[in-house]
Amino acid sequence: MPFIPHTEEDVRQMLAAIGVDDIETLFDEIPDDLKIHELNEVPEGVSEMEISRIMHERANQDGQPLNFIGAGAYEHHIPAAVWEITTRGEFYSAYTPYQAEASQGTLQLLYEYQTMMASLMAMDVSNASLYDGASGLAEAILMAVRANRKSKSRKILVAGSLNPVYRKVARTLTHQQAIELIEIPFDPETGLTDQSSLSAYEDQDITAIVINQPNFFGQLEACDGLTDWAHARDALVIAVVNPLAMSLIKPPGQWGEQGADIACGDGQPLGAPLSSGGPYYGFMTCRQSIVRQMPGRIIGRTVDVDGQPGYTLTLQAREQHIRRSKATSNICTNQGLVVTASTIYMSILGAKGLRQVAVKSHENTNQLVTAVENIPGVRVLFGGPRFHEVVLQLDCEVSGLLRTMSAHGIQAGYDLSTDYPELANCLLVCATETRTDADIQRYAELLERVVGLQSKAPCPVKPKFA
Amino acid sequence: MLIFEKSSPGRQAGGQSPDIDTRIDSIPESLLRTDSPTMPEVSELQVVRHYTQLSQKNFSIDTQFYPLGSCTMKYNPRACNSLAMLPGLVSRHPLSHNNVSQGYLSCIYELQEILKDVTGMKGMSLAGMAGAQGEFAGMAMIRAYHQSRNDDDRLEVLVPDAAHGTNPATAVMCGMKVREIPTNREGDVDIKALKAAVGPQTAGLMLTNPSTLGVFERQIKEIARIVHEAGGLLYYDGANLNAILGKVRPGDMGFDVIHLNLHKTFSTPHGGGGPGAAAVGVGERLLPFIPVPLVIRQDEQYRWAEEADIPQTIGRLSAFAGNAGVLLRAYIYARLLGKDGMRRVADYATLNANYLMARLKAAGFDLAFDGRRATHEFIVTLKRQAKELNATAMDYAKRLLDYGHHAPTTYFPLLVPECLLIEPTETEDKATLDNFIEAMSRIDEEARTDVEILKSAPVSLPVKRLDDVKAARELDLTWKAASE
């Protein structure tokens, strides 16, 4: 019996101690007509050897295509030590550190994480993580509504250049609380948030503005001006950033005169594998003055009865298990294990290593631009400075091109027309430090062939398989 | 010692990042960072040793008995981890083309089908990243359902007073009001109070069954009838599904929407506080509102169903499709168990809990609901010890740590004074349970002879009891170098 240690003799002795004849009697408080007779869709159990074979087959079935997709999840080298240590049983199979004395390992690690993440963002404080970047933004918006006591409107301006799925998730999680998310259009020439379009909100009560760096198109926004514009109108600034980029690009705490008020995003680039979209983690950092409005677990350093330093969950009076319906959020579990990996990742790379990864990713994407920009039927849409993603406008439909390139072993990018009808035939491409010169060359050659064929042919080239 | 205190300027773990000069001219200076964030400068071995040593300061399932009630701390099979981390799975980009995703999608589809069957629901979405998100999705669907019928005034959610704190917090996030329903002396919902509370304002009822009191709600069919007749829907908090897996289905009990904590019942790791994963199941009435995306099978191919397929969906909960790696672990676990293995989970989790309860009672401990069967967990109340000996539930919990056991859940549920909520799970052997009983008896003896032993516990761990008041009043949330 997998994972059940009981011998027949154990069961006999245990039933005798309870004073019943069989296990079924222990369920005698459940009405008989509710009991299940048969599960039809659950297969018979298999051995570890059999499931191992099944999983290897399915993993192999998907292959390991060469990846040029970013769009919110980025492929980076992860040192072997990161997940070797993270999956040690003492981290892997522990729970939320409610018993602080028996959880000092996890607690100290989280305190170190909070230090590194707050510093990477140039913000005062960090929590111990939220679920992912998108739901983290929703929490940041709810936090801003609580924290901005000068504003009554619950109106949030959101950059149209922000990852569209972040806007969707934020809407799902906030719209029942009478919060209005207003999209600020981006400039079709530059792909950047258009500060002149903010003039429409000049005299309105705005609770917060959400800006991102780099933006979804990979372009670098003018965050200083946007931050100062918001602060001049008593609106809070919520920054959504790629944490890896912040080792190279000016971080939220240094934007404008005063810096952003809340900085959040997805921690995936710092040590989490792509893994079909999760588990990643949402990070959240803020100014000290609004820390009591921050959701999620927070670790503090204190002393024990002998005066020795130790770590513990703190500010729990904000949380659901104490405050119930008046809590800052319903969040309870976070993404502790991924944060563990991320802390080890940041420790191994250090500030210098992170910056090297960021610069190499930036350079590889620039190299990719050089390799494709002269291909007939391919145009780089936005010209300004970028981080490690680029929008290519093609002479053919993106969906057919993606299918064909996928059939030839390359995940070519993300189809922007899915979310932006105005960006028809536009492809978002990313080349991180993991792509070699040969990878980029292969990409350019295949792109040229497929664009050439698809833009000439009356119907798309037939892929090897659909 | 913190990792920062092991740092030396100029040291770096070589070979882990591109060995390049980081000066660049392709980004204007005004956009660049000029200072360096606080991160250690250490070797790879220093990092490995530091975090290995930190890990050794943790209690965990792999190293200790962890009877934390309501959390289902059972063995996390190693195969689930190593197979979910196969290169082909772990390196798959979430937006990969469907033609290179069939292997992954088939796992998720099959997990949806298994969970539908074992819960008796009609639809299953795995987009939620934790129990609280599953709850949110459930309540948001109930609200969307009433709104779709122009029944806009149903804004009141009934929640038993024993419920998890997430229940009322979630209702508020969905723009609804909470009304508490009292529990009777035997641990069941007070039916009279429920009847008095329902009405045209009732959106629904949130219920955990078995309840957080460690007992099965015997009047569940009556409760479902009352709520449905009043026009409300029933939401099932699946935190305690481990007790009835393969034996009773929430769908058969009358629930319209459920969430399951896969990190509990389906044994994915708790990871020091996550990642979890929430499966959200719905009955017929809520199918149109299910969160996206979910996997469907069409023309022999698997694909994601999104907003276009489910136009009334409450929307997305996560940037991609939930905690995929956690879902794979749950899938592997479900396949290893199979249909008989699932039933065994409930059988042996219940056997272990009832054995522990019977033996602790025999050892002189007071049960909160004496005379009831334990489900997969039960409650001991130390009210008497607290009053007569000044030995509180906190004191017993801390002393248990010295005996090498993680403490049970303390002070939850809130309505039982000085309580320990004890959940042994099915994966513990009899000798471990006996050991725990022995420790509890010894602590009880210590409480009678010298309560200071309990008050000063723990004494065998890296730190003694911590000053939580100082932690909250003099906030120290980040390390700062001495020179700053």
Contacts between the chains, C-beta under 8 A, distances in Angstrom:
chain1	res1	chain2	res2	distance
A	1	B	341	7.3
A	1	B	344	5.9
A	2	B	77	7.8
A	2	B	336	5.4
A	2	B	337	6.4
A	2	B	341	5.9
A	3	B	74	7.4
A	3	B	75	5.6
A	3	B	77	6.6
A	3	B	267	7.9
A	3	B	336	8.0
A	3	B	337	7.9
A	3	B	341	8.0
A	3	B	426	7.2
A	3	B	427	5.1
A	4	B	344	5.7
A	4	B	348	5.1
A	4	B	426	5.9
A	4	B	427	7.1
A	5	B	427	6.8
A	5	B	428	7.2
A	5	B	429	3.9
A	6	B	348	6.1
A	6	B	351	7.5
A	6	B	429	7.0
A	6	B	430	7.0
A	10	B	429	7.1
A	10	B	430	4.4
A	11	B	351	7.0
A	13	B	430	7.0
A	14	B	351	5.9
A	14	B	352	7.8
A	14	B	355	4.3
A	14	B	430	6.3
A	15	B	351	7.6
A	17	B	355	5.8
A	17	B	358	5.3
A	17	B	359	5.9
A	17	B	362	7.8
A	18	B	351	8.0
A	18	B	354	5.0
A	18	B	355	5.8
A	18	B	358	4.7
A	19	B	358	7.1
A	20	B	354	7.9
A	23	B	347	4.9
A	23	B	348	7.8
A	23	B	350	7.0
A	23	B	351	5.4
A	26	B	350	4.9
A	26	B	351	6.6
A	26	B	354	5.4
A	26	B	373	5.8
A	26	B	374	7.9
A	27	B	247	6.4
A	27	B	346	8.0
A	27	B	350	6.9
A	27	B	373	7.7
A	28	B	373	7.0
A	29	B	215	7.4
A	29	B	216	4.9
A	29	B	218	5.6
A	29	B	372	7.2
A	29	B	373	5.2
A	30	B	216	5.5
A	30	B	218	7.8
A	30	B	244	7.5
A	30	B	247	7.4
A	30	B	248	5.8
A	31	B	218	7.3
A	31	B	220	7.8
A	31	B	221	6.7
A	34	B	220	7.7
A	34	B	221	7.6
A	34	B	248	5.1
A	34	B	249	7.9
A	34	B	252	5.5
A	34	B	253	6.2
A	35	B	247	6.1
A	35	B	248	6.0
A	36	B	246	6.7
A	36	B	247	6.1
A	36	B	248	6.5
A	36	B	249	5.9
A	36	B	252	7.4
A	39	B	117	5.3
A	39	B	118	6.2
A	39	B	246	6.5
A	39	B	339	4.5
A	39	B	342	7.1
A	40	B	117	6.1
A	41	B	113	4.9
A	41	B	114	6.2
A	41	B	116	6.7
A	41	B	117	3.6
A	42	B	114	5.2
A	42	B	117	5.4
A	42	B	118	6.0
A	42	B	246	7.9
A	42	B	334	7.3
A	42	B	338	6.6
A	42	B	339	4.2
A	42	B	342	6.5
A	43	B	114	7.8
A	43	B	335	6.9
A	43	B	338	5.9
A	43	B	339	7.1
A	44	B	338	4.6
A	44	B	339	6.5
A	44	B	340	7.3
A	45	B	335	7.2
A	45	B	336	6.1
A	45	B	337	5.4
A	45	B	338	2.6
A	45	B	339	7.5
A	45	B	340	6.3
A	45	B	341	4.7
A	46	B	335	5.5
A	46	B	336	6.5
A	46	B	338	6.8
A	47	B	336	7.8
A	48	B	79	4.8
A	48	B	336	6.8
A	51	B	79	6.7
A	51	B	83	6.7
A	51	B	332	5.7
A	51	B	335	5.2
A	51	B	336	5.8
A	52	B	79	6.8
A	52	B	83	6.1
A	54	B	335	7.2
A	55	B	83	4.2
A	55	B	84	7.9
A	55	B	86	6.1
A	55	B	89	7.6
A	55	B	107	7.9
A	55	B	332	6.6
A	56	B	83	7.9
A	56	B	86	6.6
A	57	B	103	7.4
A	58	B	88	7.8
A	58	B	89	7.7
A	58	B	103	3.5
A	58	B	104	6.9
A	58	B	106	6.3
A	58	B	107	6.1
A	59	B	86	4.1
A	59	B	87	7.0
A	59	B	88	3.1
A	59	B	89	4.9
A	59	B	103	6.2
A	60	B	88	5.8
A	60	B	103	7.3
A	61	B	88	7.8
A	61	B	102	6.0
A	61	B	103	3.5
A	62	B	88	5.3
A	62	B	89	7.6
A	62	B	92	5.9
A	62	B	96	7.5
A	62	B	100	5.2
A	62	B	101	6.0
A	62	B	102	6.9
A	62	B	103	4.3
A	62	B	104	5.8
A	63	B	88	6.7
A	63	B	100	5.8
A	64	B	87	6.2
A	64	B	88	5.7
A	64	B	91	5.6
A	65	B	96	7.2
A	65	B	100	5.4
A	67	B	91	7.6
A	67	B	93	5.2
A	67	B	96	7.7
A	69	B	93	4.8
A	69	B	95	5.2
A	69	B	96	7.1
A	71	B	95	5.9
A	72	B	319	5.7
A	72	B	320	7.6
A	73	B	93	6.1
A	73	B	94	5.6
A	73	B	95	7.4
A	73	B	319	7.9
A	73	B	320	6.9
A	75	B	91	7.3
A	75	B	93	7.1
A	77	B	16	7.4
A	77	B	17	7.9
A	79	B	13	7.4
A	79	B	16	4.9
A	79	B	44	7.2
A	81	B	44	6.1
A	81	B	47	6.6
A	81	B	48	5.3
A	83	B	85	7.3
A	85	B	48	6.2
A	85	B	51	4.9
A	85	B	52	6.3
A	85	B	55	7.2
A	87	B	81	6.0
A	88	B	52	7.0
A	88	B	55	4.8
A	89	B	60	5.5
A	89	B	61	7.3
A	89	B	62	2.8
A	89	B	63	6.5
A	90	B	55	3.8
A	90	B	56	6.3
A	90	B	58	4.4
A	90	B	60	4.6
A	90	B	62	6.7
A	90	B	63	6.1
A	91	B	55	5.2
A	91	B	58	6.8
A	91	B	60	7.5
A	91	B	271	7.0
A	91	B	272	5.7
A	92	B	60	7.3
A	92	B	62	7.3
A	92	B	76	6.7
A	92	B	81	7.2
A	92	B	269	4.8
A	92	B	271	6.1
A	93	B	60	4.4
A	93	B	61	3.9
A	93	B	62	4.7
A	93	B	73	7.8
A	93	B	76	5.2
A	93	B	269	5.7
A	93	B	270	6.8
A	94	B	58	4.8
A	94	B	59	6.5
A	94	B	60	4.1
A	94	B	61	7.5
A	94	B	270	6.6
A	94	B	271	7.5
A	94	B	272	4.8
A	95	B	66	7.2
A	95	B	68	6.2
A	95	B	71	5.7
A	95	B	73	6.3
A	95	B	270	4.1
A	95	B	272	7.0
A	95	B	273	6.6
A	96	B	270	7.4
A	96	B	272	7.2
A	96	B	273	3.9
A	96	B	274	7.9
A	97	B	272	6.8
A	97	B	273	6.9
A	98	B	68	7.6
A	98	B	409	7.8
A	99	B	59	7.1
A	99	B	397	6.9
A	99	B	398	7.8
A	99	B	401	6.4
A	99	B	406	6.5
A	99	B	407	5.3
A	100	B	463	7.6
A	100	B	466	5.3
A	101	B	398	7.0
A	101	B	401	6.0
A	101	B	458	5.0
A	101	B	461	4.5
A	101	B	462	7.3
A	101	B	463	5.5
A	101	B	464	7.0
A	101	B	465	6.8
A	101	B	466	7.0
A	102	B	58	7.1
A	102	B	59	4.0
A	102	B	64	8.0
A	102	B	401	5.1
A	102	B	406	6.2
A	102	B	407	7.7
A	102	B	458	7.5
A	102	B	461	6.1
A	103	B	57	7.7
A	103	B	58	5.7
A	103	B	59	6.8
A	103	B	272	7.5
A	104	B	54	7.6
A	104	B	57	4.2
A	104	B	58	7.4
A	104	B	461	7.5
A	104	B	462	4.7
A	104	B	463	6.0
A	105	B	54	4.0
A	105	B	55	5.0
A	105	B	56	6.7
A	105	B	57	3.8
A	105	B	58	4.0
A	106	B	54	7.9
A	106	B	58	5.6
A	106	B	272	4.0
A	106	B	273	7.3
A	108	B	2	7.2
A	108	B	54	5.7
A	108	B	57	7.5
A	109	B	51	6.8
A	109	B	54	5.6
A	109	B	272	8.0
A	111	B	2	7.7
A	111	B	477	7.6
A	111	B	478	7.7
A	111	B	479	7.1
A	112	B	2	6.0
A	112	B	3	5.4
A	112	B	4	7.3
A	112	B	479	7.2
A	114	B	477	5.6
A	114	B	478	5.5
A	115	B	4	7.0
A	115	B	38	6.0
A	115	B	478	4.3
A	115	B	479	4.5
A	116	B	37	7.0
A	116	B	38	6.5
A	116	B	39	5.4
A	118	B	477	7.7
A	118	B	478	5.0
A	119	B	37	4.2
A	119	B	38	3.8
A	119	B	39	7.3
A	119	B	478	7.3
A	120	B	37	4.5
A	120	B	39	7.7
A	122	B	35	7.7
A	122	B	37	7.5
A	124	B	478	7.6
A	125	B	475	7.9
A	125	B	477	4.7
A	125	B	478	6.4
A	126	B	477	7.3
A	126	B	478	7.1
A	128	B	273	7.3
A	129	B	274	7.5
A	131	B	129	4.0
A	131	B	130	6.1
A	131	B	133	6.7
A	131	B	274	7.9
A	131	B	275	7.6
A	131	B	318	6.8
A	131	B	323	8.0
A	132	B	129	6.4
A	132	B	318	5.4
A	132	B	319	5.3
A	133	B	319	5.9
A	134	B	316	7.5
A	134	B	318	6.3
A	134	B	319	3.9
A	135	B	129	6.9
A	135	B	133	7.2
A	135	B	317	6.7
A	135	B	318	6.3
A	135	B	319	7.9
A	163	B	319	7.4
A	165	B	316	6.5
A	165	B	319	5.2
A	165	B	320	7.7
A	166	B	319	6.7
A	168	B	315	6.0
A	168	B	316	4.9
A	169	B	315	7.4
A	169	B	316	4.9
A	169	B	317	6.5
A	169	B	318	6.7
A	169	B	319	6.5
A	171	B	315	6.5
A	172	B	140	7.3
A	172	B	291	7.8
A	172	B	314	6.2
A	172	B	315	3.5
A	172	B	316	5.7
A	172	B	317	6.4
A	173	B	136	7.1
A	173	B	173	7.4
A	173	B	317	7.5
A	176	B	140	6.7
A	176	B	143	6.5
A	176	B	173	7.1
A	176	B	174	4.9
A	176	B	175	3.7
A	176	B	176	8.0
A	177	B	173	7.0
A	177	B	175	5.6
A	178	B	175	7.3
A	220	B	27	6.7
A	220	B	31	5.2
A	224	B	30	7.7
A	246	B	33	6.9
A	246	B	37	7.6
A	247	B	33	6.9
A	247	B	37	6.8
A	248	B	22	7.4
A	248	B	24	7.9
A	248	B	27	7.7
A	248	B	32	6.6
A	248	B	33	6.0
A	249	B	27	7.4
A	249	B	31	5.9
A	249	B	32	6.4
A	249	B	33	5.9
A	250	B	30	7.8
A	250	B	31	5.9
A	250	B	32	6.3
A	250	B	33	5.3
A	250	B	34	7.7
A	251	B	33	6.1
A	251	B	37	7.7
A	254	B	33	7.7
A	266	B	319	6.9
A	273	B	90	4.6
A	273	B	91	6.4
A	273	B	325	8.0
A	274	B	90	7.3
A	274	B	91	5.8
A	274	B	92	6.2
A	274	B	93	4.9
A	274	B	94	6.8
A	275	B	89	7.2
A	275	B	90	5.2
A	275	B	91	7.9
A	275	B	92	7.1
A	275	B	324	5.7
A	275	B	325	4.6
A	276	B	89	7.2
A	276	B	92	5.0
A	276	B	93	7.8
A	276	B	94	5.2
A	276	B	104	5.7
A	276	B	320	7.2
A	276	B	321	7.0
A	276	B	324	3.6
A	276	B	325	7.3
A	277	B	94	3.2
A	277	B	318	7.3
A	277	B	319	6.9
A	277	B	320	2.6
A	277	B	321	5.2
A	277	B	322	7.3
A	277	B	324	5.2
A	278	B	94	7.8
A	278	B	129	6.9
A	278	B	275	7.2
A	278	B	318	6.6
A	278	B	320	6.2
A	278	B	321	7.5
A	278	B	322	6.0
A	278	B	323	4.1
A	278	B	324	5.0
A	278	B	325	6.4
A	278	B	326	7.3
A	279	B	129	7.4
A	279	B	274	7.7
A	279	B	275	3.6
A	279	B	323	4.1
A	279	B	324	7.6
A	279	B	325	5.4
A	279	B	326	5.8
A	280	B	319	7.7
A	281	B	275	7.6
A	288	B	475	7.8
A	291	B	475	7.0
A	291	B	477	7.4
A	297	B	273	6.5
A	298	B	477	6.3
A	299	B	477	7.1
A	300	B	471	4.0
A	300	B	472	7.1
A	300	B	475	6.0
A	300	B	476	5.7
A	300	B	477	5.7
A	301	B	471	7.3
A	301	B	476	4.2
A	301	B	477	7.7
A	301	B	479	7.8
A	302	B	466	5.4
A	302	B	467	4.9
A	302	B	468	7.0
A	302	B	470	4.9
A	302	B	471	3.8
A	302	B	474	8.0
A	302	B	476	7.3
A	303	B	466	7.2
A	303	B	467	5.5
A	303	B	470	6.6
A	304	B	463	4.4
A	304	B	464	4.2
A	304	B	465	6.1
A	304	B	466	5.1
A	304	B	467	7.0
A	305	B	456	7.7
A	305	B	464	4.9
A	305	B	465	5.5
A	305	B	467	7.5
A	306	B	464	5.7
A	308	B	463	5.8
A	308	B	464	7.4
A	309	B	463	8.0
A	310	B	462	7.6
A	310	B	463	3.8
A	310	B	466	4.8
A	311	B	466	7.9
A	312	B	466	4.8
A	312	B	468	5.9
A	312	B	471	5.1
A	314	B	468	7.1
A	314	B	471	4.3
A	314	B	472	5.1
A	314	B	475	7.1
A	314	B	477	7.7
A	315	B	472	5.9
A	315	B	475	7.6
A	316	B	472	7.9
A	317	B	472	7.5
A	319	B	165	7.6
A	320	B	132	7.5
A	320	B	165	4.1
A	320	B	166	5.1
A	320	B	168	7.8
A	320	B	169	3.9
A	321	B	164	7.8
A	321	B	165	4.1
A	321	B	166	7.9
A	321	B	412	7.1
A	322	B	165	7.2
A	323	B	165	7.5
A	323	B	169	7.5
A	324	B	165	4.8
A	324	B	168	4.4
A	324	B	169	6.2
A	325	B	168	3.8
A	325	B	169	6.1
A	325	B	171	6.9
A	325	B	172	5.0
A	325	B	178	5.0
A	326	B	172	7.8
A	327	B	165	7.1
A	327	B	169	4.4
A	327	B	172	8.0
A	329	B	169	6.9
A	329	B	173	7.4
A	330	B	132	4.4
A	330	B	135	6.7
A	330	B	136	6.5
A	330	B	166	4.9
A	330	B	169	3.8
A	330	B	170	4.4
A	330	B	172	8.0
A	330	B	173	5.6
A	331	B	130	7.4
A	331	B	132	5.6
A	332	B	130	7.1
A	332	B	131	7.1
A	332	B	132	5.4
A	332	B	165	7.8
A	332	B	166	5.7
A	333	B	130	4.4
A	333	B	131	6.6
A	333	B	132	7.2
A	333	B	263	7.2
A	333	B	270	7.9
A	333	B	273	6.0
A	333	B	274	4.3
A	333	B	275	7.5
A	333	B	276	4.4
A	334	B	130	7.7
A	334	B	273	5.5
A	334	B	274	4.6
A	334	B	275	7.9
A	335	B	129	7.8
A	335	B	271	7.7
A	335	B	274	4.5
A	335	B	275	4.6
A	336	B	270	7.9
A	336	B	271	4.8
A	336	B	272	3.9
A	336	B	273	3.5
A	336	B	274	4.7
A	336	B	275	7.6
A	337	B	269	6.5
A	337	B	271	2.9
A	337	B	272	6.2
A	337	B	274	6.6
A	337	B	275	6.2
A	338	B	271	7.7
A	338	B	274	7.7
A	338	B	275	6.1
A	340	B	51	8.0
A	340	B	271	7.2
A	340	B	272	6.3
A	343	B	51	7.7
A	344	B	47	6.2
A	344	B	51	5.6
A	346	B	39	5.6
A	347	B	3	5.5
A	347	B	39	7.1
A	347	B	40	5.4
A	347	B	42	6.4
A	347	B	47	4.7
A	347	B	50	7.5
A	347	B	51	7.6
A	348	B	13	4.7
A	348	B	16	5.6
A	348	B	42	8.0
A	348	B	44	5.9
A	348	B	47	5.1
A	349	B	13	7.2
A	349	B	16	6.1
A	349	B	17	5.6
A	349	B	39	7.8
A	350	B	12	5.8
A	350	B	13	7.2
A	350	B	39	5.0
A	350	B	40	6.4
A	350	B	41	5.3
A	350	B	42	7.3
A	351	B	36	4.6
A	351	B	37	5.2
A	351	B	38	7.9
A	351	B	39	4.5
A	351	B	41	8.0
A	352	B	12	5.9
A	352	B	17	7.6
A	352	B	22	7.6
A	352	B	36	7.8
A	352	B	41	7.6
A	353	B	12	6.3
A	353	B	13	7.1
A	353	B	16	6.1
A	353	B	17	3.7
A	354	B	17	7.5
A	354	B	39	7.4
A	355	B	22	4.8
A	356	B	17	4.2
A	356	B	18	5.0
A	356	B	19	7.4
A	356	B	20	5.7
A	356	B	22	5.8
A	357	B	17	5.3
A	357	B	18	6.7
A	358	B	22	8.0
A	359	B	18	7.7
A	359	B	20	6.3
A	359	B	22	4.7
A	359	B	24	5.8
A	360	B	17	7.8
A	360	B	18	4.0
A	360	B	20	6.0
A	362	B	24	6.9
A	362	B	26	7.1
A	362	B	27	7.4
A	363	B	20	7.9
A	363	B	24	7.6
A	363	B	26	7.9
A	366	B	26	6.1
A	385	B	26	6.9
A	385	B	27	4.7
A	385	B	28	6.1
A	385	B	31	6.3
A	402	B	97	5.8
A	403	B	97	6.4
A	403	B	99	6.8
A	406	B	96	7.6
A	406	B	97	3.7
A	406	B	99	5.5
A	406	B	100	5.8
A	407	B	99	6.4
A	411	B	93	6.0
A	411	B	95	7.9
A	411	B	96	5.5
A	411	B	97	6.5
A	411	B	100	7.4
A	414	B	95	5.7
A	433	B	17	7.8
A	433	B	18	5.5
A	463	B	99	7.9
A	465	B	99	6.4
A	466	B	99	6.5
